[in-house]
Amino acid sequence: MSMTLRRMTLADVPAVHAIELRTFHTPWSYQSFVDEMTTNKCARYIVAEMDGQVVAYAGAWLVFEEGHITNIAVYEAVRGQGVGTAVTRALMQYAANMGVQYMTLEVRKSNLIAQKLYKSLGFIELGVRKRYYEDNGEDAYLMVCQTMPEIDPDFYEEQENTDE
């Protein structure tokens, strides 16, 4: 099965939100994703498609030299197949192409699978955010990656069509 990685569009919101609902205890609302696509000028999202279906997404807010990863989720049926790594790596490449020098994120202390993924991509633990998660008061590790990919000299960011 081949995988395609591309920038998320407004048309992807239903599929992305469906993955979000199945992944997180306190999922983002459908409207939150619409807002990310239409009004948040800092937001950039990448989706992974297999056989025409969105199976994963990763998003970040890019502000000057910093990229803050907001969320990453992979459809259950394709977890453990490298899709999460691929979509996160593509997001990091996109961010680097936009001038981002380092990326940050928070991850649940109990989410060992995600921590392993982030560490494999060069993230290190910087500190702990006490009682970060509202659903159960769990702490989060604050992680940072300062080893960004090389900038793609042929990169060009097309303005996204939000009229879909």
MOBELHU-V352143 format. One record per residue. N is the residue number from 1. RES is the residue in three letters. SS is DSSP state (a for helix, b for strand, c for the rest). Layout:
N_RES_SS ; N_RES_SS
//
This chain:
1_MET_c ; 2_SER_c ; 3_MET_b ; 4_THR_b ; 5_LEU_b ; 6_ARG_b ; 7_ARG_b ; 8_MET_c ; 9_THR_c ; 10_LEU_a ; 11_ALA_a ; 12_ASP_a ; 13_VAL_a ; 14_PRO_a ; 15_ALA_a ; 16_VAL_a ; 17_HIS_a ; 18_ALA_a ; 19_ILE_a ; 20_GLU_a ; 21_LEU_a ; 22_ARG_a ; 23_THR_a ; 24_PHE_c ; 25_HIS_c ; 26_THR_c ; 27_PRO_c ; 28_TRP_c ; 29_SER_c ; 30_TYR_a ; 31_GLN_a ; 32_SER_a ; 33_PHE_a ; 34_VAL_a ; 35_ASP_a ; 36_GLU_a ; 37_MET_a ; 38_THR_a ; 39_THR_c ; 40_ASN_c ; 41_LYS_c ; 42_CYS_c ; 43_ALA_b ; 44_ARG_b ; 45_TYR_b ; 46_ILE_b ; 47_VAL_b ; 48_ALA_b ; 49_GLU_b ; 50_MET_b ; 51_ASP_c ; 52_GLY_c ; 53_GLN_b ; 54_VAL_b ; 55_VAL_b ; 56_ALA_b ; 57_TYR_b ; 58_ALA_b ; 59_GLY_b ; 60_ALA_b ; 61_TRP_b ; 62_LEU_b ; 63_VAL_b ; 64_PHE_c ; 65_GLU_c ; 66_GLU_b ; 67_GLY_b ; 68_HIS_b ; 69_ILE_b ; 70_THR_b ; 71_ASN_b ; 72_ILE_b ; 73_ALA_b ; 74_VAL_b ; 75_TYR_c ; 76_GLU_a ; 77_ALA_a ; 78_VAL_a ; 79_ARG_c ; 80_GLY_c ; 81_GLN_c ; 82_GLY_c ; 83_VAL_a ; 84_GLY_a ; 85_THR_a ; 86_ALA_a ; 87_VAL_a ; 88_THR_a ; 89_ARG_a ; 90_ALA_a ; 91_LEU_a ; 92_MET_a ; 93_GLN_a ; 94_TYR_a ; 95_ALA_a ; 96_ALA_a ; 97_ASN_a ; 98_MET_c ; 99_GLY_c ; 100_VAL_c ; 101_GLN_c ; 102_TYR_b ; 103_MET_b ; 104_THR_b ; 105_LEU_b ; 106_GLU_b ; 107_VAL_b ; 108_ARG_b ; 109_LYS_c ; 110_SER_c ; 111_ASN_c ; 112_LEU_a ; 113_ILE_a ; 114_ALA_a ; 115_GLN_a ; 116_LYS_a ; 117_LEU_a ; 118_TYR_a ; 119_LYS_a ; 120_SER_a ; 121_LEU_c ; 122_GLY_c ; 123_PHE_c ; 124_ILE_b ; 125_GLU_b ; 126_LEU_b ; 127_GLY_b ; 128_VAL_b ; 129_ARG_b ; 130_LYS_c ; 131_ARG_c ; 132_TYR_c ; 133_TYR_c ; 134_GLU_c ; 135_ASP_c ; 136_ASN_c ; 137_GLY_c ; 138_GLU_c ; 139_ASP_c ; 140_ALA_b ; 141_TYR_b ; 142_LEU_b ; 143_MET_b ; 144_VAL_b ; 145_CYS_b ; 146_GLN_c ; 147_THR_c ; 148_MET_c ; 149_PRO_c ; 150_GLU_c ; 151_ILE_c ; 152_ASP_c ; 153_PRO_c ; 154_ASP_c ; 155_PHE_c ; 156_TYR_c ; 157_GLU_c ; 158_GLU_c ; 159_GLN_c ; 160_GLU_c ; 161_ASN_c ; 162_THR_c ; 163_ASP_c ; 164_GLU_c
//
